[in-house]
Amino acid sequence: MKIERITAGYLPGLRDDEVQWQLLPFEREDLRLEVSVPVLSAAQMRALADRVRQAADCHLRVMTVAEIIAVIDQAIARLLDRNDPYRQQAEAWLPVVSGYDADMVRLGLTGYFKTFRAAQLRRFVAEDFANPAVLDGFQPAAKGGAVRAFGPDLLVHSWAGNVPALSLWSLVCGLLVKAPSIGKLASAEPLFAGWFARLLAEVHPPLADCLAVVWWRGAGTEEASTLYERADTVLAYGGNQTLDALRRRLPVTTRFLPHGHKLGFGLIGAAAMDTLKAPATARLAAWDVMRYDQQGCYSPHVFYVERGASVSPRAFADYLAAELANLQRRFARRPLALEEGTAVAKWQQSVEWAGDEQQLLGPVDAPWSVAYSDGLQPLTPTALYRTIAVVGVDNLDAAVPVVAAQREFLQTAGIAATPEQLYRLAGLLGAAGVTRISAIGSMSMPEAGWHHDGRFNLIDLVRMTEIEQSAETAAQPLAPYSD
């Protein structure tokens, strides 16, 4: 077996021989990749936090948002260049650590990176701030006086590893609000964040010390507590139990922004179910199921399909099964671990045991599964890994109370319907707790600047400082020209 070794993380001011290292092994076919991740002491974590804060004061906070966007755009341009060493590393090693099909990763990275170009980032900032200049200095307020936005004194990121390069999103958010950042690598994907930090330092060397990328096992011990105590904002991704445990260990004054488990679903109206549109809609739905094997928080678990068209919901389920079989030939599902395979088998078994209420389509040993039901079914998680439920309904409104029962887990809904249906359903779904509505086929490809979990990506990171009109008025008699 061929063995390759990579050093992960990014530690400005620390030499490799000053740090302990933990080995994370990954295997794919006849290749073993050994990733060394840094394990810092509490004292080293304190020193690192001080270093990135001081560097940000000197270099990051004095840049305008336009200048920061230009730097990020240069870095993203390199990541989009398949001849660039960083892009080549990503294409070579992210499939190994994630297990995903190499072509799926390649296409996914390109689509993802394109949402961070300069034009998209300018829209991203404008989405949260009517006047983005408030991030650069005091600006006139409509009510009188002036207002300015300040980013965190220290922003700590805790990343999940379910989707490759997930860390890019929060790192860019931190840069746009001029926050010194320290990120904690996910053991399942420990590579991309360190690469991006190094790339950013190459593109704009003054930023080299403004962020760091570290690792600790599980919830961490003293070194993790040391970092959390020094952070005023923590942005975290992961399972709900992990996030709850993290919340409880943070000081009460620390701003905590968690992103946990979510349930996605689709609504497909009769207008999309004629003999021409239904196969195309099924093809788009299959892409949403296939991308990263439903590991994203936006991935679908159930498609509710309206009856009354020339193509029945049952026929749509057959189309979807055929498309998943086609995609398997192009983008093979990654090999499942024992517990993952067991979960899929249990889900299939639960469908088979449901009797006439549900049917399992296709071979039981296929690397995808479609369950069909003619009766209204609740929105519940599938086993992931390309397992999807299709439910026939008399009208799409019938699905709204069913999905509303999962209010705390709702995020993305994909809709294929007429414009009138779209807006009416969007109102009902928004009231039920849905925060993002996309086209079928775009569920797993969020637009730049989307309001993740219905929140503001940048506004939630900043604090606003106001100069009231009374202070302006009181300052006028004290000016030299007032005499």
Secondary structure, DSSP 4 states (H G I P E B T S, - for coil): -EEEEEE--B-TT--GGGSEEEEEEEEETTEEEEEEEEE--HHHHHHHHHHHHHHIIIIITTS-HHHHHHHHHHHHHHHH-TTSHHHHHHHHHHHHHH---HHHHHHHHHHHHHTTSHHHHHHHHHHH-SSGGGGTS-EE-TTSSEEEEE--SSEEEE---SSTTTHHHHHHHHHHTT--EEEEPBTTB-SHHHHHHHHHHHH-GGGTTSEEEEB-STT--HHHHHHHHH-SEEEEES-HHHHHHHHHHS-TTSEEEEE---EEEEEE-GGG-STTHHHHHHHHHHHHHHGGGG-STT-EEEEEEESSSSS-HHHHHHHHHHHHHHHHHHSPPPPPPHHHHHHHHHHHHHHHTTGGGEEEES-TTSS-EEEEESS--------SSSEEEEEEESSGGGHHHHHHTTGGGEEEEEEE--HHHHHHHHHHHHHHT--EEEETT-TTSPPTT--GGGS-TTGGG-EEEEE-HHHHHHHGGGSGGG-
